[in-house]
């Protein structure tokens, strides 16, 4: 929940930068790149053991970073570009249903009626909260629809695949290397000379560093750590709190006032999260994190 709250507030901060005509790709890229640099400096100085991973496992970090972190961000923002913010959010947050279905098919977690109802209620709540009832909000191009589906798959993949990595490595190793590979991905998409050509001001660079900390470093660390204790479906349904916090903070800070039906949608998301607490997860479905990895984290 804390991770979702940071993501929600950072969405409002990012929108403030977009209102200042800052390039979308620069915002997305700088978030992971600055986070990667900050983590690397810290770990090299104080905690070098975090950087020690097996070479044969790098492909897994690359998959998590490129598909899970960079892929979900890239497809999400491209969908927004081809449609609207509300449409992008609504499509991506169908991912809980995908994660729930995957867990049921593979038997990696228990499928319950409460989870299904919570996933549907949270999706309907998001729909109302972001104004999906307005047909003008839901306009989208065929390419946008394709990337929207891609954002759903990538976000679901992140929640599922990270669990397997956490059985091998501590939370900080998984967080750092996934973000590092996401940073490498963005270097290919938007090389350094393209960034220099945009000539951001020193003040803008400072704002981007702060955004990196509040939108990637803190929430990703919290969310990845949370997946040590809860199964993917519970985590991703809880993360639907993000758009609720985003529209709430936008209302307070940017003057984007909410309609009563949007407030009702926000309440539905909160109810969905509370529903998940009605019944605990069977112990056999919890992430199998080796004790030494948990202690190291």
C-alpha positions in Angstrom: 0.0 0.0 0.0 2.9 2.4 0.8 4.4 1.6 -2.7 1.1 2.4 -4.4 0.8 5.7 -2.5 4.3 6.7 -3.6 3.4 5.8 -7.2 0.2 7.7 -7.0 1.8 10.9 -5.7 4.7 10.6 -8.2 2.1 10.4 -11.0 0.9 13.8 -10.0 4.5 15.1 -9.8 5.2 13.7 -13.3 2.1 15.4 -14.6 3.4 18.6 -13.2 6.6 18.2 -15.2 4.6 17.3 -18.3 2.7 20.5 -17.9 6.1 22.2 -18.2 6.6 20.5 -21.5 9.2 18.0 -20.3 9.5 15.1 -22.7 7.7 12.0 -21.6 10.5 9.6 -22.5 13.0 11.8 -20.6 10.8 11.5 -17.5 10.4 7.8 -17.7 14.1 7.1 -18.5 15.5 9.5 -15.9 13.5 7.8 -13.2 15.3 4.4 -13.6 18.6 5.8 -14.6 19.1 8.1 -11.6 17.8 5.4 -9.3 20.3 2.9 -10.8 23.2 5.4 -10.2 22.1 6.2 -6.7 21.8 2.5 -5.7 25.1 1.6 -7.4 27.0 4.3 -5.5 25.5 3.3 -2.2 26.1 -0.4 -2.7 29.7 0.0 -3.9 30.4 2.1 -0.9 28.6 0.3 1.9 27.1 -3.0 0.8 29.1 -4.7 -2.1 27.7 -8.1 -1.4 24.4 -7.0 -2.9 26.1 -6.7 -6.3 27.4 -10.3 -6.2 25.2 -12.5 -8.4 25.8 -15.5 -10.6 26.5 -14.7 -14.3 24.2 -17.5 -15.3 21.3 -15.7 -13.6 21.7 -12.4 -15.3 19.2 -13.3 -18.0 16.5 -13.5 -15.3 17.4 -10.0 -14.1 17.4 -8.8 -17.7 13.9 -10.3 -18.3 12.5 -8.6 -15.1 14.2 -5.3 -15.9 13.4 -5.1 -19.6 9.9 -6.7 -19.7 8.7 -6.1 -16.1 10.1 -2.6 -15.3 10.9 -0.9 -18.6 8.3 -2.8 -20.6 5.4 -2.0 -18.4 6.4 1.7 -18.2 7.1 2.0 -22.0 3.9 0.4 -23.1 1.9 2.3 -20.4 3.1 5.7 -21.4 2.8 4.9 -25.1 -0.8 3.9 -24.5 -1.4 7.2 -22.8 0.1 9.0 -25.8 -2.2 7.1 -28.2 -5.3 7.6 -25.9 -5.7 9.2 -22.5 -4.3 8.7 -19.0 -7.5 7.1 -17.8 -7.6 4.7 -20.7 -4.0 3.7 -20.0 -4.6 3.1 -16.3 -7.8 1.1 -16.9 -6.1 -1.2 -19.4 -3.0 -1.8 -17.3 -5.1 -2.5 -14.2 -6.8 -5.4 -15.8 -3.5 -7.2 -14.9 -4.8 -8.4 -11.5 -7.2 -10.7 -13.4 -4.3 -12.0 -15.5 -2.2 -12.7 -12.4 -5.1 -14.4 -10.6 -5.8 -16.6 -13.6 -2.1 -17.5 -13.9 -1.9 -18.5 -10.2 -5.0 -20.6 -10.5 -3.8 -22.5 -13.6 -0.2 -23.1 -12.3 -1.4 -23.8 -8.7 1.3 -21.4 -7.5 -1.3 -19.7 -5.2 -4.7 -20.6 -4.0 -7.6 -19.3 -6.1 -10.5 -18.0 -3.9 -13.8 -16.4 -4.6 -12.8 -13.4 -2.4 -9.8 -12.7 -4.6 -11.9 -12.8 -7.7 -14.5 -10.5 -6.3 -11.8 -8.1 -4.9 -10.1 -8.0 -8.4 -13.4 -7.2 -10.1 -14.4 -4.6 -7.5 -11.0 -2.9 -7.7 -11.2 -2.8 -11.5 -14.7 -1.3 -11.4 -13.5 1.2 -8.8 -10.6 2.3 -11.0 -13.1 2.6 -13.9 -15.3 5.0 -12.0 -12.4 6.8 -10.2 -10.6 7.8 -13.4 -13.8 8.8 -15.2 -14.1 5.8 -17.5 -17.9 6.4 -17.7 -17.1 9.3 -20.0 -16.8 7.9 -23.5 -14.4 10.7 -24.5 -12.0 9.4 -21.9 -11.9 5.9 -23.4 -10.9 6.9 -27.0 -7.9 4.9 -28.2 -6.2 4.0 -31.5 -5.6 0.4 -32.6 -1.9 0.8 -31.9 -2.7 2.2 -28.4 -4.9 -0.8 -27.7 -2.1 -3.1 -28.7 0.4 -1.4 -26.4 -2.2 -1.2 -23.7 -2.5 -5.0 -23.8 1.2 -5.1 -23.7 1.3 -3.0 -20.5 -1.1 -5.4 -18.9 1.1 -8.4 -19.8 4.3 -6.7 -18.7 2.8 -5.6 -15.3 1.5 -9.1 -14.6 4.8 -10.6 -15.6 6.6 -8.3 -13.1 4.4 -9.5 -10.3 4.8 -13.2 -11.1 8.4 -13.5 -12.2 9.9 -11.5 -9.3 8.7 -14.2 -6.9 11.0 -16.7 -8.5 14.0 -14.4 -8.3 13.4 -13.7 -4.6 13.9 -17.4 -3.9 17.5 -17.0 -5.1 18.5 -13.5 -4.1 17.8 -10.8 -1.5 15.5 -7.9 -2.1 18.2 -5.4 -2.8 20.0 -7.5 -5.4 16.7 -8.1 -7.3 15.7 -4.4 -7.1 19.1 -3.1 -8.3 19.7 -5.4 -11.2 16.1 -5.2 -12.5 16.4 -1.4 -12.5 19.9 -1.6 -14.0 18.7 -3.6 -17.0 15.7 -1.3 -17.4 18.2 1.6 -17.5 20.2 -0.2 -20.3 17.0 -0.7 -22.2 16.2 3.1 -22.1 19.7 3.9 -23.3 18.9 2.1 -26.6 15.5 3.8 -26.9 16.8 7.2 -26.0 20.6 7.5 -26.3 22.6 10.1 -24.3 23.1 12.4 -27.3 19.3 12.6 -27.7 19.0 13.6 -24.1 21.7 16.3 -24.3 19.9 17.8 -27.4 16.9 18.5 -25.1 19.1 20.8 -22.9 17.3 20.4 -19.6 18.0 23.1 -17.1 19.8 22.4 -13.8 16.6 22.9 -11.9 14.8 20.4 -14.2 17.6 17.8 -13.6 17.1 18.3 -9.8 13.4 17.7 -10.2 14.0 14.5 -12.2 16.3 13.2 -9.5 13.7 13.8 -6.8 11.1 12.1 -9.0 13.4 9.1 -9.4 13.6 8.7 -5.7 9.9 9.0 -5.0 8.6 7.1 -8.0 11.2 4.3 -8.4 13.7 3.9 -5.6 11.3 4.0 -2.7 8.2 2.4 -4.1 9.9 -0.3 -6.1 11.9 -1.3 -3.0 8.7 -1.4 -0.9 6.7 -3.3 -3.5 9.4 -5.9 -4.2 9.9 -6.4 -0.5 6.1 -6.8 -0.1 6.2 -9.7 -2.5 8.3 -11.6 0.0 5.2 -11.8 2.2 2.2 -11.8 0.0 1.3 -13.7 -3.2 1.3 -11.8 -6.5 -2.5 -11.5 -6.8 -2.9 -9.9 -3.4 0.0 -7.5 -4.2 -1.3 -6.4 -7.6 -4.9 -5.9 -6.4 -3.6 -3.8 -3.6 -1.6 -1.7 -6.1 -4.8 -0.5 -7.6 -4.7 2.0 -4.8 -2.2 3.9 -7.0 -4.7 5.6 -9.4 -6.8 6.6 -6.5 -3.9 8.3 -4.7 -3.0 9.9 -8.1 -6.4 11.5 -8.7 -6.6 12.5 -5.0 -3.2 14.2 -5.0 -4.0 15.8 -8.4 -7.2 17.2 -6.9 -5.3 18.7 -3.9 -2.2 19.9 -5.7 -3.3 20.6 -9.3 -6.9 21.6 -8.7 -8.4 18.7 -10.7 -11.5 18.3 -8.6 -13.3 15.0 -8.3 -16.9 14.1 -9.1 -19.0 12.2 -6.6 -19.0 9.1 -8.8 -15.2 9.2 -8.8 -15.1 9.3 -5.0 -17.4 6.3 -5.0 -15.0 4.5 -7.3 -12.2 5.3 -4.9 -14.2 3.8 -2.0 -14.7 0.6 -4.1 -11.0 0.2 -4.5 -10.4 0.6 -0.8 -13.2 -2.0 -0.1 -11.5 -4.4 -2.5 -8.2 -4.1 -0.6 -10.0 -4.7 2.7 -11.8 -7.7 1.3 -8.4 -9.4 0.8 -7.9 -9.3 4.6 -11.0 -11.4 5.2 -9.2 -14.6 4.7 -5.5 -15.2 5.0 -3.3 -17.0 2.4 -2.5 -20.7 3.0 1.1 -21.1 4.1 1.9 -23.3 1.1 1.0 -20.4 -1.2 3.3 -17.9 0.4 6.6 -16.9 -1.3 9.3 -19.4 -0.5 12.0 -17.0 0.5 15.1 -18.7 2.0 15.8 -17.5 5.5 19.3 -16.3 4.8 17.9 -14.2 1.9 15.2 -12.7 4.1 17.8 -11.9 6.8 20.1 -10.3 4.3 17.3 -8.1 3.0 
